[in-house]
Structure formats: structure tokens, C-alpha cells
């Protein structure tokens, strides 16, 4: 008899409260019920406890795990360590699901036994309908495949056992401030994982327009260092790297986005270049170049995680960030 579909939703949260209410309401309304929520709480206080209590009262199975230092990749890996489902997903703390979302995922996973993962449809995002539904390494590693953001992703739990978790050097809270889920998808596809888009499974998430303030530009620079790291970590073709460095500057200059976006385009390109240079330097020091590899340390190996993060940050980074935040 086949094993019943079971799902763990790993919810890493920091700083948000009221947004959780909408997510938990959407989970309580699901037609499919064989799921749990692993809440990795990175807050320094008990601000989310009333929301967790209401979620439990609504019949949602919850695990509540504390994690002191905000780091999204590490928090997800901690959630994976506690997850009991055969499949896992990673909702953002400001997203919510259609009522039949999990039922559609369960049907898709059950019907297609070879699937390693599914990508749900982000309702507020628009992309060409002509893109193929099955992801491939050939398209994805040149950034010509469908969007696959973390809250859209659902994977077989065993895939993480095989290739490792999220790289703790990448993502929110790190010098390489994003791209941890893109890195994981690249590693999965390179390892032969079967990943497909399922438009019938719908997730909602606010579509936030990019700003152009000084803080927005600093954030863009930090995020795009993660993209630059991927250029080296996954050995992307030179033309893809050249396109990624030039496009943020050329689009405003050619009038497609307006000259007002040139400043943020410059910070985007600068961040990618910094990420490329720093990851290459660290890779050479640790003999990882070239590498399409996983971080195999278990999520609870805190000393190893701290060592990896320290290696990834250039000297003087902490002092530089302190000065920017004054």
C-alpha cells in the first residue's frame, strides 16, 4: 500500500505578526488536512504566541522552534531537522494559500511518482504562458526558466537528505544577502531532480514594487551579492555573467526603465560583481572552485555553520555594516 501523502510547512518568521493571521486562516481552511507547520521563531520576544495559540485552536498541528539569530537559510535547515512530513514547503510569513492548494499538491505528488518537487503558481506574478512546465538545468542555470521563489517550492524531504539543505552563507541576514533558494534549485536540477510547475496550485504573496531610496539601494546591493556568488558557485557561462552585470545599467540607459533607476541599477551590478569576486576568492582559499556542491553539515552543527558564515564575509564587513547603520 502506498504511503499517504504528508507535508511539513516550514515557516520561518521574524518581525511580523498580523500577516501570520491571514496565513493561518488559509491553512485552517484547507481541504487537505495531513500537514503540520514547523514554526521557526527568530523573534527575541513572544510576539507571535497569540497567533500560534489561535492556529492550534483552529486545528492546525504546530511545532514551535526557537532560533536566536536571524538567518533564513539556517532557520529553514533547523525546520527541516524537525519536519516529520515526507514532503516539505516553505511559506513566507506574509503569504497565504487558496483553500484547495494543498489538496492539489497532494494529488500531483501522488499521481507522479518520479517527481522530486513542484512549483506552485504565484497568483500576483505574471510570466509567459509558453514557458515549459518542467524545469531543466540547461534553462535554469542561464536564468531562462520559470520563476521559483521559496514560497512557491515544495520538495520531497528525501531530496534534502541526498543533496543537503540551504547554504547558510546565502540569504537574508548574510553578506551574500539572497539567492539561497535559487542555489538549492540549481543543485537539485544538477543532481537530476525532477521539478515541475503546477499552475492549479495557487499561492498568494504581495507583489512589492522596488523602491529607489538610499536604503533600497543598499538592500539591492546586499541581495545581489547572492546572485554574484551563484555565478561562481555554479560555474555559469561567461555570457550569462556578462549579461547579468550589464543589464541593470543598460536598461535605464536605453530608456526601458527610465534614468531614475540608474542608481539602483548601479548598486545591483555592483552587488553582483562584489558577490562574484568574494565567492571566487573564498572558493580558491577552500579549494572549492569550480563547485556545484551542497553543504552537508547537519542543520544543528552550529559551530560549522558559524565557521562557514565567517569564511564568507570579507574582513571588516561587521565594522562596515555598523557604520552604515549608524
HELIX and SHEET records of a PDB file:
HELIX    1   1 UNK A   18  UNK A   28  1                                  11    
HELIX    2   2 UNK A   49  UNK A   57  1                                   9    
HELIX    3   3 UNK A   72  UNK A   82  1                                  11    
HELIX    4   4 UNK A  101  UNK A  111  1                                  11    
HELIX    5   5 UNK A  137  UNK A  140  1                                   4    
HELIX    6   6 UNK A  150  UNK A  152  5                                   3    
HELIX    7   7 UNK A  157  UNK A  163  1                                   7    
HELIX    8   8 UNK A  180  UNK A  190  1                                  11    
HELIX    9   9 UNK A  214  UNK A  233  1                                  20    
HELIX   10  10 UNK A  238  UNK A  253  1                                  16    
HELIX   11  11 UNK A  259  UNK A  261  5                                   3    
HELIX   12  12 UNK A  262  UNK A  285  1                                  24    
HELIX   13  13 UNK A  302  UNK A  312  1                                  11    
HELIX   14  14 UNK A  317  UNK A  325  1                                   9    
SHEET    1   A 8 UNK A  61  UNK A  66  0                                        
SHEET    2   A 8 UNK A  35  UNK A  41  1                                        
SHEET    3   A 8 UNK A   7  UNK A  13  1                                        
SHEET    4   A 8 UNK A  87  UNK A  89  1                                        
SHEET    5   A 8 UNK A 153  UNK A 156 -1                                        
SHEET    6   A 8 UNK A 117  UNK A 122 -1                                        
SHEET    7   A 8 UNK A 195  UNK A 205  1                                        
SHEET    8   A 8 UNK A  95  UNK A  97 -1                                        
END                                                                             
